[in-house]
Amino acid sequence: MTETWPEYLRRITGGQTQSQIAQQIGIGRLSVCHWLHGKTRPEAETVITVAQADRRSPIEALLAASYLKADELDQPVELLTSLRSLPADDIANEVRRRLFALEQSAQEQEAS
């Protein structure tokens, strides 16, 4: 069984206080408090930062935070980015690709 995010965080940070953990990764202490009590879960980028700050595997951290499941470990990871960070040509190409895939799917359904 995979450990929970609070369990993982307690294990990798040892006896550090919430303030020490927060300072190490550059966030507020209240966020760490909420994580340790299971009230909230950090964003995936923060999970990776926590792992890297403690020289741990980001994959291990993403598993603990439930961003990945154990059966996904051997599958490729697709990174999603904000549309604002993508060039307009990339967005247009992706829209074309998806429309083409929809058309192909509709044609296959009509044929069967």
Gaussian input, Z-matrix of N, CA and C with variables (Angstrom, degrees):
# hf/3-21g

backbone

0 1
 N
 C     1     B1
 C     2     B2     1     A1
 N     3     B3     2     A2     1     D1
 C     4     B4     3     A3     2     D2
 C     5     B5     4     A4     3     D3
 N     6     B6     5     A5     4     D4
 C     7     B7     6     A6     5     D5
 C     8     B8     7     A7     6     D6
 N     9     B9     8     A8     7     D7
 C    10    B10     9     A9     8     D8
 C    11    B11    10    A10     9     D9
 N    12    B12    11    A11    10    D10
 C    13    B13    12    A12    11    D11
 C    14    B14    13    A13    12    D12
 N    15    B15    14    A14    13    D13
 C    16    B16    15    A15    14    D14
 C    17    B17    16    A16    15    D15
 N    18    B18    17    A17    16    D16
 C    19    B19    18    A18    17    D17
 C    20    B20    19    A19    18    D18
 N    21    B21    20    A20    19    D19
 C    22    B22    21    A21    20    D20
 C    23    B23    22    A22    21    D21
 N    24    B24    23    A23    22    D22
 C    25    B25    24    A24    23    D23
 C    26    B26    25    A25    24    D24
 N    27    B27    26    A26    25    D25
 C    28    B28    27    A27    26    D26
 C    29    B29    28    A28    27    D27
 N    30    B30    29    A29    28    D28
 C    31    B31    30    A30    29    D29
 C    32    B32    31    A31    30    D30
 N    33    B33    32    A32    31    D31
 C    34    B34    33    A33    32    D32
 C    35    B35    34    A34    33    D33
 N    36    B36    35    A35    34    D34
 C    37    B37    36    A36    35    D35
 C    38    B38    37    A37    36    D36
 N    39    B39    38    A38    37    D37
 C    40    B40    39    A39    38    D38
 C    41    B41    40    A40    39    D39
 N    42    B42    41    A41    40    D40
 C    43    B43    42    A42    41    D41
 C    44    B44    43    A43    42    D42
 N    45    B45    44    A44    43    D43
 C    46    B46    45    A45    44    D44
 C    47    B47    46    A46    45    D45
 N    48    B48    47    A47    46    D46
 C    49    B49    48    A48    47    D47
 C    50    B50    49    A49    48    D48
 N    51    B51    50    A50    49    D49
 C    52    B52    51    A51    50    D50
 C    53    B53    52    A52    51    D51
 N    54    B54    53    A53    52    D52
 C    55    B55    54    A54    53    D53
 C    56    B56    55    A55    54    D54
 N    57    B57    56    A56    55    D55
 C    58    B58    57    A57    56    D56
 C    59    B59    58    A58    57    D57
 N    60    B60    59    A59    58    D58
 C    61    B61    60    A60    59    D59
 C    62    B62    61    A61    60    D60
 N    63    B63    62    A62    61    D61
 C    64    B64    63    A63    62    D62
 C    65    B65    64    A64    63    D63
 N    66    B66    65    A65    64    D64
 C    67    B67    66    A66    65    D65
 C    68    B68    67    A67    66    D66
 N    69    B69    68    A68    67    D67
 C    70    B70    69    A69    68    D68
 C    71    B71    70    A70    69    D69
 N    72    B72    71    A71    70    D70
 C    73    B73    72    A72    71    D71
 C    74    B74    73    A73    72    D72
 N    75    B75    74    A74    73    D73
 C    76    B76    75    A75    74    D74
 C    77    B77    76    A76    75    D75
 N    78    B78    77    A77    76    D76
 C    79    B79    78    A78    77    D77
 C    80    B80    79    A79    78    D78
 N    81    B81    80    A80    79    D79
 C    82    B82    81    A81    80    D80
 C    83    B83    82    A82    81    D81
 N    84    B84    83    A83    82    D82
 C    85    B85    84    A84    83    D83
 C    86    B86    85    A85    84    D84
 N    87    B87    86    A86    85    D85
 C    88    B88    87    A87    86    D86
 C    89    B89    88    A88    87    D87
 N    90    B90    89    A89    88    D88
 C    91    B91    90    A90    89    D89
 C    92    B92    91    A91    90    D90
 N    93    B93    92    A92    91    D91
 C    94    B94    93    A93    92    D92
 C    95    B95    94    A94    93    D93
 N    96    B96    95    A95    94    D94
 C    97    B97    96    A96    95    D95
 C    98    B98    97    A97    96    D96
 N    99    B99    98    A98    97    D97
 C   100   B100    99    A99    98    D98
 C   101   B101   100   A100    99    D99
 N   102   B102   101   A101   100   D100
 C   103   B103   102   A102   101   D101
 C   104   B104   103   A103   102   D102
 N   105   B105   104   A104   103   D103
 C   106   B106   105   A105   104   D104
 C   107   B107   106   A106   105   D105
 N   108   B108   107   A107   106   D106
 C   109   B109   108   A108   107   D107
 C   110   B110   109   A109   108   D108
 N   111   B111   110   A110   109   D109
 C   112   B112   111   A111   110   D110
 C   113   B113   112   A112   111   D111
 N   114   B114   113   A113   112   D112
 C   115   B115   114   A114   113   D113
 C   116   B116   115   A115   114   D114
 N   117   B117   116   A116   115   D115
 C   118   B118   117   A117   116   D116
 C   119   B119   118   A118   117   D117
 N   120   B120   119   A119   118   D118
 C   121   B121   120   A120   119   D119
 C   122   B122   121   A121   120   D120
 N   123   B123   122   A122   121   D121
 C   124   B124   123   A123   122   D122
 C   125   B125   124   A124   123   D123
 N   126   B126   125   A125   124   D124
 C   127   B127   126   A126   125   D125
 C   128   B128   127   A127   126   D126
 N   129   B129   128   A128   127   D127
 C   130   B130   129   A129   128   D128
 C   131   B131   130   A130   129   D129
 N   132   B132   131   A131   130   D130
 C   133   B133   132   A132   131   D131
 C   134   B134   133   A133   132   D132
 N   135   B135   134   A134   133   D133
 C   136   B136   135   A135   134   D134
 C   137   B137   136   A136   135   D135
 N   138   B138   137   A137   136   D136
 C   139   B139   138   A138   137   D137
 C   140   B140   139   A139   138   D138
 N   141   B141   140   A140   139   D139
 C   142   B142   141   A141   140   D140
 C   143   B143   142   A142   141   D141
 N   144   B144   143   A143   142   D142
 C   145   B145   144   A144   143   D143
 C   146   B146   145   A145   144   D144
 N   147   B147   146   A146   145   D145
 C   148   B148   147   A147   146   D146
 C   149   B149   148   A148   147   D147
 N   150   B150   149   A149   148   D148
 C   151   B151   150   A150   149   D149
 C   152   B152   151   A151   150   D150
 N   153   B153   152   A152   151   D151
 C   154   B154   153   A153   152   D152
 C   155   B155   154   A154   153   D153
 N   156   B156   155   A155   154   D154
 C   157   B157   156   A156   155   D155
 C   158   B158   157   A157   156   D156
 N   159   B159   158   A158   157   D157
 C   160   B160   159   A159   158   D158
 C   161   B161   160   A160   159   D159
 N   162   B162   161   A161   160   D160
 C   163   B163   162   A162   161   D161
 C   164   B164   163   A163   162   D162
 N   165   B165   164   A164   163   D163
 C   166   B166   165   A165   164   D164
 C   167   B167   166   A166   165   D165
 N   168   B168   167   A167   166   D166
 C   169   B169   168   A168   167   D167
 C   170   B170   169   A169   168   D168
 N   171   B171   170   A170   169   D169
 C   172   B172   171   A171   170   D170
 C   173   B173   172   A172   171   D171
 N   174   B174   173   A173   172   D172
 C   175   B175   174   A174   173   D173
 C   176   B176   175   A175   174   D174
 N   177   B177   176   A176   175   D175
 C   178   B178   177   A177   176   D176
 C   179   B179   178   A178   177   D177
 N   180   B180   179   A179   178   D178
 C   181   B181   180   A180   179   D179
 C   182   B182   181   A181   180   D180
 N   183   B183   182   A182   181   D181
 C   184   B184   183   A183   182   D182
 C   185   B185   184   A184   183   D183
 N   186   B186   185   A185   184   D184
 C   187   B187   186   A186   185   D185
 C   188   B188   187   A187   186   D186
 N   189   B189   188   A188   187   D187
 C   190   B190   189   A189   188   D188
 C   191   B191   190   A190   189   D189
 N   192   B192   191   A191   190   D190
 C   193   B193   192   A192   191   D191
 C   194   B194   193   A193   192   D192
 N   195   B195   194   A194   193   D193
 C   196   B196   195   A195   194   D194
 C   197   B197   196   A196   195   D195
 N   198   B198   197   A197   196   D196
 C   199   B199   198   A198   197   D197
 C   200   B200   199   A199   198   D198
 N   201   B201   200   A200   199   D199
 C   202   B202   201   A201   200   D200
 C   203   B203   202   A202   201   D201
 N   204   B204   203   A203   202   D202
 C   205   B205   204   A204   203   D203
 C   206   B206   205   A205   204   D204
 N   207   B207   206   A206   205   D205
 C   208   B208   207   A207   206   D206
 C   209   B209   208   A208   207   D207
 N   210   B210   209   A209   208   D208
 C   211   B211   210   A210   209   D209
 C   212   B212   211   A211   210   D210
 N   213   B213   212   A212   211   D211
 C   214   B214   213   A213   212   D212
 C   215   B215   214   A214   213   D213
 N   216   B216   215   A215   214   D214
 C   217   B217   216   A216   215   D215
 C   218   B218   217   A217   216   D216
 N   219   B219   218   A218   217   D217
 C   220   B220   219   A219   218   D218
 C   221   B221   220   A220   219   D219
 N   222   B222   221   A221   220   D220
 C   223   B223   222   A222   221   D221
 C   224   B224   223   A223   222   D222
 N   225   B225   224   A224   223   D223
 C   226   B226   225   A225   224   D224
 C   227   B227   226   A226   225   D225
 N   228   B228   227   A227   226   D226
 C   229   B229   228   A228   227   D227
 C   230   B230   229   A229   228   D228
 N   231   B231   230   A230   229   D229
 C   232   B232   231   A231   230   D230
 C   233   B233   232   A232   231   D231
 N   234   B234   233   A233   232   D232
 C   235   B235   234   A234   233   D233
 C   236   B236   235   A235   234   D234
 N   237   B237   236   A236   235   D235
 C   238   B238   237   A237   236   D236
 C   239   B239   238   A238   237   D237
 N   240   B240   239   A239   238   D238
 C   241   B241   240   A240   239   D239
 C   242   B242   241   A241   240   D240
 N   243   B243   242   A242   241   D241
 C   244   B244   243   A243   242   D242
 C   245   B245   244   A244   243   D243
 N   246   B246   245   A245   244   D244
 C   247   B247   246   A246   245   D245
 C   248   B248   247   A247   246   D246
 N   249   B249   248   A248   247   D247
 C   250   B250   249   A249   248   D248
 C   251   B251   250   A250   249   D249
 N   252   B252   251   A251   250   D250
 C   253   B253   252   A252   251   D251
 C   254   B254   253   A253   252   D252
 N   255   B255   254   A254   253   D253
 C   256   B256   255   A255   254   D254
 C   257   B257   256   A256   255   D255
 N   258   B258   257   A257   256   D256
 C   259   B259   258   A258   257   D257
 C   260   B260   259   A259   258   D258
 N   261   B261   260   A260   259   D259
 C   262   B262   261   A261   260   D260
 C   263   B263   262   A262   261   D261
 N   264   B264   263   A263   262   D262
 C   265   B265   264   A264   263   D263
 C   266   B266   265   A265   264   D264
 N   267   B267   266   A266   265   D265
 C   268   B268   267   A267   266   D266
 C   269   B269   268   A268   267   D267
 N   270   B270   269   A269   268   D268
 C   271   B271   270   A270   269   D269
 C   272   B272   271   A271   270   D270
 N   273   B273   272   A272   271   D271
 C   274   B274   273   A273   272   D272
 C   275   B275   274   A274   273   D273
 N   276   B276   275   A275   274   D274
 C   277   B277   276   A276   275   D275
 C   278   B278   277   A277   276   D276
 N   279   B279   278   A278   277   D277
 C   280   B280   279   A279   278   D278
 C   281   B281   280   A280   279   D279
 N   282   B282   281   A281   280   D280
 C   283   B283   282   A282   281   D281
 C   284   B284   283   A283   282   D282
 N   285   B285   284   A284   283   D283
 C   286   B286   285   A285   284   D284
 C   287   B287   286   A286   285   D285
 N   288   B288   287   A287   286   D286
 C   289   B289   288   A288   287   D287
 C   290   B290   289   A289   288   D288
 N   291   B291   290   A290   289   D289
 C   292   B292   291   A291   290   D290
 C   293   B293   292   A292   291   D291
 N   294   B294   293   A293   292   D292
 C   295   B295   294   A294   293   D293
 C   296   B296   295   A295   294   D294
 N   297   B297   296   A296   295   D295
 C   298   B298   297   A297   296   D296
 C   299   B299   298   A298   297   D297
 N   300   B300   299   A299   298   D298
 C   301   B301   300   A300   299   D299
 C   302   B302   301   A301   300   D300
 N   303   B303   302   A302   301   D301
 C   304   B304   303   A303   302   D302
 C   305   B305   304   A304   303   D303
 N   306   B306   305   A305   304   D304
 C   307   B307   306   A306   305   D305
 C   308   B308   307   A307   306   D306
 N   309   B309   308   A308   307   D307
 C   310   B310   309   A309   308   D308
 C   311   B311   310   A310   309   D309
 N   312   B312   311   A311   310   D310
 C   313   B313   312   A312   311   D311
 C   314   B314   313   A313   312   D312
 N   315   B315   314   A314   313   D313
 C   316   B316   315   A315   314   D314
 C   317   B317   316   A316   315   D315
 N   318   B318   317   A317   316   D316
 C   319   B319   318   A318   317   D317
 C   320   B320   319   A319   318   D318
 N   321   B321   320   A320   319   D319
 C   322   B322   321   A321   320   D320
 C   323   B323   322   A322   321   D321
 N   324   B324   323   A323   322   D322
 C   325   B325   324   A324   323   D323
 C   326   B326   325   A325   324   D324
 N   327   B327   326   A326   325   D325
 C   328   B328   327   A327   326   D326
 C   329   B329   328   A328   327   D327
 N   330   B330   329   A329   328   D328
 C   331   B331   330   A330   329   D329
 C   332   B332   331   A331   330   D330
 N   333   B333   332   A332   331   D331
 C   334   B334   333   A333   332   D332
 C   335   B335   334   A334   333   D333

   B1=1.4570
   B2=1.5292
   B3=1.3121
   B4=1.4534
   B5=1.5236
   B6=1.3166
   B7=1.4558
   B8=1.5241
   B9=1.3052
   B10=1.4603
   B11=1.5255
   B12=1.3249
   B13=1.4581
   B14=1.5294
   B15=1.3413
   B16=1.4684
   B17=1.5358
   B18=1.3253
   B19=1.4648
   B20=1.5319
   B21=1.3109
   B22=1.4644
   B23=1.5216
   B24=1.3241
   B25=1.4624
   B26=1.5285
   B27=1.3188
   B28=1.4669
   B29=1.5302
   B30=1.3248
   B31=1.4632
   B32=1.5189
   B33=1.3347
   B34=1.4648
   B35=1.5245
   B36=1.3239
   B37=1.4662
   B38=1.5257
   B39=1.3224
   B40=1.4671
   B41=1.5154
   B42=1.3077
   B43=1.4621
   B44=1.5116
   B45=1.3236
   B46=1.4652
   B47=1.5295
   B48=1.3192
   B49=1.4651
   B50=1.5288
   B51=1.3198
   B52=1.4674
   B53=1.5251
   B54=1.3186
   B55=1.4691
   B56=1.5174
   B57=1.3309
   B58=1.4616
   B59=1.5272
   B60=1.3182
   B61=1.4708
   B62=1.5253
   B63=1.3209
   B64=1.4644
   B65=1.5197
   B66=1.3062
   B67=1.4636
   B68=1.5280
   B69=1.3083
   B70=1.4630
   B71=1.5287
   B72=1.3456
   B73=1.4670
   B74=1.5309
   B75=1.3399
   B76=1.4586
   B77=1.5126
   B78=1.3382
   B79=1.4690
   B80=1.5233
   B81=1.3277
   B82=1.4537
   B83=1.5291
   B84=1.3238
   B85=1.4544
   B86=1.5138
   B87=1.3244
   B88=1.4577
   B89=1.5294
   B90=1.3145
   B91=1.4713
   B92=1.5195
   B93=1.3209
   B94=1.4689
   B95=1.5273
   B96=1.3179
   B97=1.4697
   B98=1.5248
   B99=1.3097
   B100=1.4679
   B101=1.5209
   B102=1.3293
   B103=1.4659
   B104=1.5171
   B105=1.3393
   B106=1.4648
   B107=1.5265
   B108=1.3207
   B109=1.4607
   B110=1.5322
   B111=1.3373
   B112=1.4580
   B113=1.5125
   B114=1.3292
   B115=1.4672
   B116=1.5196
   B117=1.3311
   B118=1.4600
   B119=1.5200
   B120=1.3184
   B121=1.4607
   B122=1.5211
   B123=1.3211
   B124=1.4696
   B125=1.5211
   B126=1.3228
   B127=1.4588
   B128=1.5200
   B129=1.3102
   B130=1.4677
   B131=1.5292
   B132=1.3151
   B133=1.4669
   B134=1.5198
   B135=1.3298
   B136=1.4597
   B137=1.5176
   B138=1.3285
   B139=1.4672
   B140=1.5278
   B141=1.3145
   B142=1.4636
   B143=1.5260
   B144=1.3138
   B145=1.4664
   B146=1.5196
   B147=1.3347
   B148=1.4675
   B149=1.5238
   B150=1.3137
   B151=1.4652
   B152=1.5290
   B153=1.2951
   B154=1.4618
   B155=1.5257
   B156=1.3225
   B157=1.4639
   B158=1.5298
   B159=1.3211
   B160=1.4607
   B161=1.5286
   B162=1.3364
   B163=1.4733
   B164=1.5243
   B165=1.3148
   B166=1.4690
   B167=1.5213
   B168=1.3115
   B169=1.4554
   B170=1.5335
   B171=1.3263
   B172=1.4676
   B173=1.5278
   B174=1.3320
   B175=1.4717
   B176=1.5219
   B177=1.3234
   B178=1.4645
   B179=1.5353
   B180=1.3231
   B181=1.4593
   B182=1.5295
   B183=1.3283
   B184=1.4648
   B185=1.5264
   B186=1.3291
   B187=1.4647
   B188=1.5273
   B189=1.3238
   B190=1.4678
   B191=1.5268
   B192=1.3243
   B193=1.4666
   B194=1.5177
   B195=1.3304
   B196=1.4686
   B197=1.5232
   B198=1.3243
   B199=1.4557
   B200=1.5275
   B201=1.3200
   B202=1.4580
   B203=1.5136
   B204=1.3308
   B205=1.4648
   B206=1.5199
   B207=1.3117
   B208=1.4648
   B209=1.5242
   B210=1.3286
   B211=1.4662
   B212=1.5339
   B213=1.3163
   B214=1.4608
   B215=1.5346
   B216=1.3142
   B217=1.4583
   B218=1.5200
   B219=1.3068
   B220=1.4605
   B221=1.5229
   B222=1.3170
   B223=1.4633
   B224=1.5261
   B225=1.3210
   B226=1.4622
   B227=1.5292
   B228=1.3100
   B229=1.4595
   B230=1.5153
   B231=1.3206
   B232=1.4585
   B233=1.5147
   B234=1.3198
   B235=1.4552
   B236=1.5185
   B237=1.3075
   B238=1.4527
   B239=1.5229
   B240=1.3019
   B241=1.4531
   B242=1.5153
   B243=1.2785
   B244=1.4496
   B245=1.5238
   B246=1.3227
   B247=1.4677
   B248=1.5218
   B249=1.3168
   B250=1.4696
   B251=1.5253
   B252=1.3290
   B253=1.4614
   B254=1.5254
   B255=1.3203
   B256=1.4594
   B257=1.5232
   B258=1.3267
   B259=1.4700
   B260=1.5254
   B261=1.3142
   B262=1.4667
   B263=1.5241
   B264=1.3307
   B265=1.4652
   B266=1.5256
   B267=1.3223
   B268=1.4663
   B269=1.5257
   B270=1.3186
   B271=1.4680
   B272=1.5245
   B273=1.3185
   B274=1.4656
   B275=1.5323
   B276=1.3102
   B277=1.4705
   B278=1.5205
   B279=1.3117
   B280=1.4664
   B281=1.5264
   B282=1.3245
   B283=1.4642
   B284=1.5251
   B285=1.3365
   B286=1.4694
   B287=1.5283
   B288=1.3227
   B289=1.4609
   B290=1.5259
   B291=1.3183
   B292=1.4658
   B293=1.5280
   B294=1.3184
   B295=1.4651
   B296=1.5252
   B297=1.3130
   B298=1.4528
   B299=1.5337
   B300=1.3244
   B301=1.4676
   B302=1.5223
   B303=1.3256
   B304=1.4728
   B305=1.5260
   B306=1.3362
   B307=1.4638
   B308=1.5268
   B309=1.3214
   B310=1.4699
   B311=1.5247
   B312=1.3073
   B313=1.4680
   B314=1.5250
   B315=1.3280
   B316=1.4695
   B317=1.5192
   B318=1.3235
   B319=1.4597
   B320=1.5303
   B321=1.3173
   B322=1.4640
   B323=1.5150
   B324=1.3278
   B325=1.4736
   B326=1.5177
   B327=1.3178
   B328=1.4669
   B329=1.5205
   B330=1.3126
   B331=1.4583
   B332=1.5215
   B333=1.3125
   B334=1.4817
   B335=1.5039
   A1=109.62
   A2=116.69
   A3=122.35
   A4=109.74
   A5=115.67
   A6=118.68
   A7=110.52
   A8=116.39
   A9=121.42
   A10=109.53
   A11=115.96
   A12=119.96
   A13=110.98
   A14=120.31
   A15=118.46
   A16=112.87
   A17=117.52
   A18=120.77
   A19=110.61
   A20=115.87
   A21=121.37
   A22=110.10
   A23=116.57
   A24=121.17
   A25=110.81
   A26=116.82
   A27=119.91
   A28=111.01
   A29=116.06
   A30=119.84
   A31=111.89
   A32=117.73
   A33=119.18
   A34=113.23
   A35=116.83
   A36=118.69
   A37=112.09
   A38=116.46
   A39=119.48
   A40=111.76
   A41=116.21
   A42=120.83
   A43=114.54
   A44=117.29
   A45=118.94
   A46=110.86
   A47=115.50
   A48=120.29
   A49=109.29
   A50=115.44
   A51=120.02
   A52=110.15
   A53=116.75
   A54=121.07
   A55=111.83
   A56=116.86
   A57=120.38
   A58=111.19
   A59=115.96
   A60=120.34
   A61=109.43
   A62=115.89
   A63=120.99
   A64=111.14
   A65=117.05
   A66=120.97
   A67=110.75
   A68=116.88
   A69=121.49
   A70=112.04
   A71=117.22
   A72=119.29
   A73=113.32
   A74=116.51
   A75=120.63
   A76=115.63
   A77=116.44
   A78=120.49
   A79=108.85
   A80=117.02
   A81=121.43
   A82=112.58
   A83=116.10
   A84=121.82
   A85=111.85
   A86=117.75
   A87=121.00
   A88=111.53
   A89=117.13
   A90=120.18
   A91=110.30
   A92=116.41
   A93=120.68
   A94=109.87
   A95=116.64
   A96=121.31
   A97=110.56
   A98=116.81
   A99=120.94
   A100=111.50
   A101=117.53
   A102=120.78
   A103=110.11
   A104=115.77
   A105=120.00
   A106=112.63
   A107=116.76
   A108=120.71
   A109=112.31
   A110=116.24
   A111=120.51
   A112=114.49
   A113=117.42
   A114=120.04
   A115=112.14
   A116=115.90
   A117=120.89
   A118=108.76
   A119=114.37
   A120=121.76
   A121=106.50
   A122=117.43
   A123=118.98
   A124=111.59
   A125=115.15
   A126=120.25
   A127=108.50
   A128=116.42
   A129=121.61
   A130=111.83
   A131=117.33
   A132=120.30
   A133=110.88
   A134=116.56
   A135=121.14
   A136=110.85
   A137=116.62
   A138=121.19
   A139=109.48
   A140=116.09
   A141=120.79
   A142=110.21
   A143=117.04
   A144=121.01
   A145=111.34
   A146=116.51
   A147=120.94
   A148=109.89
   A149=116.79
   A150=120.86
   A151=110.61
   A152=116.61
   A153=120.22
   A154=111.62
   A155=117.71
   A156=121.16
   A157=111.32
   A158=116.24
   A159=121.08
   A160=111.93
   A161=115.57
   A162=121.83
   A163=112.20
   A164=114.78
   A165=122.28
   A166=108.64
   A167=115.45
   A168=121.31
   A169=110.17
   A170=117.40
   A171=119.42
   A172=112.31
   A173=116.60
   A174=120.47
   A175=109.99
   A176=116.39
   A177=121.49
   A178=110.43
   A179=116.18
   A180=120.98
   A181=111.44
   A182=117.34
   A183=120.64
   A184=111.34
   A185=117.10
   A186=120.88
   A187=110.29
   A188=116.08
   A189=120.61
   A190=111.57
   A191=116.35
   A192=120.71
   A193=112.63
   A194=117.07
   A195=123.62
   A196=114.02
   A197=117.11
   A198=119.38
   A199=110.51
   A200=116.21
   A201=122.62
   A202=108.75
   A203=115.52
   A204=121.21
   A205=107.57
   A206=116.39
   A207=120.69
   A208=111.71
   A209=117.86
   A210=119.50
   A211=113.07
   A212=117.32
   A213=121.12
   A214=112.57
   A215=117.16
   A216=120.09
   A217=113.82
   A218=117.85
   A219=119.20
   A220=112.52
   A221=117.04
   A222=121.33
   A223=109.55
   A224=117.74
   A225=119.50
   A226=110.48
   A227=115.93
   A228=121.76
   A229=108.38
   A230=115.93
   A231=120.99
   A232=107.90
   A233=116.41
   A234=120.86
   A235=109.11
   A236=115.72
   A237=120.98
   A238=108.84
   A239=115.71
   A240=119.98
   A241=108.94
   A242=115.12
   A243=120.62
   A244=108.74
   A245=115.65
   A246=119.02
   A247=111.67
   A248=116.31
   A249=119.76
   A250=112.08
   A251=116.40
   A252=119.24
   A253=112.58
   A254=117.59
   A255=121.02
   A256=110.94
   A257=116.56
   A258=119.50
   A259=110.32
   A260=116.37
   A261=121.63
   A262=111.34
   A263=117.82
   A264=120.53
   A265=111.24
   A266=117.63
   A267=120.84
   A268=111.09
   A269=116.22
   A270=120.23
   A271=110.02
   A272=116.35
   A273=120.30
   A274=110.60
   A275=117.27
   A276=120.52
   A277=111.37
   A278=116.93
   A279=120.13
   A280=110.73
   A281=117.79
   A282=121.18
   A283=109.81
   A284=117.94
   A285=121.49
   A286=110.66
   A287=116.77
   A288=121.07
   A289=110.77
   A290=116.08
   A291=119.82
   A292=111.81
   A293=116.74
   A294=119.45
   A295=110.72
   A296=116.88
   A297=121.02
   A298=109.94
   A299=117.26
   A300=120.87
   A301=110.82
   A302=117.31
   A303=120.45
   A304=110.96
   A305=116.10
   A306=120.00
   A307=111.04
   A308=116.62
   A309=121.34
   A310=110.32
   A311=116.50
   A312=121.35
   A313=110.58
   A314=117.00
   A315=120.78
   A316=110.82
   A317=116.88
   A318=120.74
   A319=111.60
   A320=116.37
   A321=120.50
   A322=110.95
   A323=117.05
   A324=120.75
   A325=110.66
   A326=117.70
   A327=121.32
   A328=110.88
   A329=116.91
   A330=122.04
   A331=111.90
   A332=117.49
   A333=118.76
   A334=112.88
   D1=135.99
   D2=179.93
   D3=-77.40
   D4=140.31
   D5=179.02
   D6=-73.71
   D7=156.53
   D8=179.05
   D9=-78.17
   D10=167.26
   D11=178.30
   D12=-59.25
   D13=-48.18
   D14=178.15
   D15=-58.99
   D16=-40.31
   D17=178.63
   D18=-63.78
   D19=-44.77
   D20=178.90
   D21=-60.16
   D22=-48.35
   D23=-177.16
   D24=-61.70
   D25=-42.97
   D26=177.32
   D27=-61.76
   D28=-42.18
   D29=-177.17
   D30=-65.50
   D31=-47.71
   D32=-174.01
   D33=-76.45
   D34=-22.83
   D35=-177.59
   D36=-96.23
   D37=-4.22
   D38=176.11
   D39=58.13
   D40=-126.70
   D41=-176.53
   D42=-94.21
   D43=16.58
   D44=-179.42
   D45=-66.33
   D46=146.79
   D47=175.38
   D48=-78.57
   D49=166.26
   D50=176.51
   D51=-58.35
   D52=-40.78
   D53=179.63
   D54=-63.46
   D55=-40.75
   D56=179.07
   D57=-65.51
   D58=-42.61
   D59=178.52
   D60=-61.92
   D61=-47.73
   D62=-178.59
   D63=-60.78
   D64=-43.90
   D65=-179.20
   D66=-65.36
   D67=-39.14
   D68=-178.63
   D69=-61.37
   D70=-34.66
   D71=-177.76
   D72=-107.57
   D73=-0.02
   D74=173.76
   D75=77.71
   D76=40.77
   D77=177.03
   D78=-131.83
   D79=178.23
   D80=178.89
   D81=-80.16
   D82=149.68
   D83=-179.19
   D84=-61.45
   D85=-34.93
   D86=-178.52
   D87=-62.07
   D88=-34.79
   D89=176.84
   D90=-61.46
   D91=-45.38
   D92=179.36
   D93=-63.16
   D94=-41.17
   D95=177.43
   D96=-57.86
   D97=-46.57
   D98=179.94
   D99=-64.09
   D100=-38.03
   D101=177.88
   D102=-63.63
   D103=-47.05
   D104=-176.06
   D105=-65.99
   D106=-25.63
   D107=178.47
   D108=-97.28
   D109=5.47
   D110=176.44
   D111=71.89
   D112=17.52
   D113=-179.47
   D114=-79.38
   D115=-34.60
   D116=178.94
   D117=-138.58
   D118=169.08
   D119=176.89
   D120=-128.72
   D121=136.76
   D122=-179.73
   D123=-69.11
   D124=160.54
   D125=174.04
   D126=-66.39
   D127=156.85
   D128=-176.68
   D129=-56.62
   D130=-39.78
   D131=179.84
   D132=-62.51
   D133=-38.03
   D134=178.85
   D135=-69.71
   D136=-37.69
   D137=176.82
   D138=-57.67
   D139=-43.95
   D140=179.59
   D141=-65.67
   D142=-41.51
   D143=177.80
   D144=-60.20
   D145=-43.16
   D146=178.05
   D147=-59.51
   D148=-47.22
   D149=-179.03
   D150=-61.66
   D151=-45.84
   D152=-178.17
   D153=-66.01
   D154=-35.97
   D155=179.10
   D156=-63.26
   D157=-30.63
   D158=179.82
   D159=-103.08
   D160=15.08
   D161=179.26
   D162=53.78
   D163=47.02
   D164=178.87
   D165=-114.74
   D166=165.85
   D167=178.11
   D168=-72.03
   D169=128.10
   D170=174.66
   D171=-60.32
   D172=-31.67
   D173=179.05
   D174=-63.37
   D175=-45.18
   D176=177.60
   D177=-57.49
   D178=-43.49
   D179=-179.70
   D180=-66.88
   D181=-42.13
   D182=179.60
   D183=-65.45
   D184=-32.67
   D185=174.34
   D186=-64.94
   D187=-48.17
   D188=-178.28
   D189=-62.35
   D190=-35.51
   D191=-178.89
   D192=-85.76
   D193=3.50
   D194=177.81
   D195=66.94
   D196=24.98
   D197=171.96
   D198=-84.83
   D199=-21.24
   D200=175.17
   D201=-129.87
   D202=151.81
   D203=172.78
   D204=-108.65
   D205=154.11
   D206=-176.97
   D207=-55.99
   D208=-35.57
   D209=-178.40
   D210=-75.04
   D211=-4.89
   D212=178.24
   D213=-94.73
   D214=-4.44
   D215=-173.59
   D216=-63.48
   D217=-31.14
   D218=-179.01
   D219=-93.69
   D220=9.09
   D221=179.56
   D222=-102.85
   D223=153.30
   D224=177.37
   D225=-65.05
   D226=148.58
   D227=179.44
   D228=-101.10
   D229=128.03
   D230=177.54
   D231=-100.55
   D232=120.62
   D233=-179.92
   D234=-90.64
   D235=127.56
   D236=178.39
   D237=-98.22
   D238=139.67
   D239=178.37
   D240=-124.37
   D241=165.32
   D242=176.40
   D243=-68.79
   D244=142.20
   D245=177.39
   D246=-60.60
   D247=-28.10
   D248=-179.74
   D249=-64.94
   D250=-25.58
   D251=-177.53
   D252=-88.74
   D253=-4.91
   D254=-178.22
   D255=-97.07
   D256=143.71
   D257=173.77
   D258=-64.84
   D259=148.41
   D260=-178.54
   D261=-57.45
   D262=-36.49
   D263=178.90
   D264=-62.49
   D265=-39.73
   D266=178.93
   D267=-64.29
   D268=-40.76
   D269=178.65
   D270=-64.86
   D271=-45.55
   D272=179.84
   D273=-61.84
   D274=-42.16
   D275=178.45
   D276=-63.06
   D277=-39.55
   D278=179.13
   D279=-66.85
   D280=-40.51
   D281=176.89
   D282=-62.17
   D283=-44.36
   D284=177.50
   D285=-60.15
   D286=-44.35
   D287=-179.19
   D288=-60.74
   D289=-43.72
   D290=-179.02
   D291=-69.00
   D292=-39.63
   D293=177.32
   D294=-63.66
   D295=-41.77
   D296=177.84
   D297=-61.39
   D298=-43.65
   D299=179.32
   D300=-63.08
   D301=-38.12
   D302=177.46
   D303=-65.65
   D304=-42.90
   D305=178.45
   D306=-62.04
   D307=-43.44
   D308=178.85
   D309=-61.28
   D310=-43.12
   D311=-179.58
   D312=-64.50
   D313=-41.62
   D314=179.05
   D315=-65.55
   D316=-40.57
   D317=178.37
   D318=-64.67
   D319=-39.90
   D320=178.80
   D321=-65.95
   D322=-37.42
   D323=178.12
   D324=-68.39
   D325=-38.69
   D326=178.48
   D327=-66.14
   D328=-36.41
   D329=-178.17
   D330=-71.70
   D331=-26.21
   D332=-177.47
   D333=-94.58

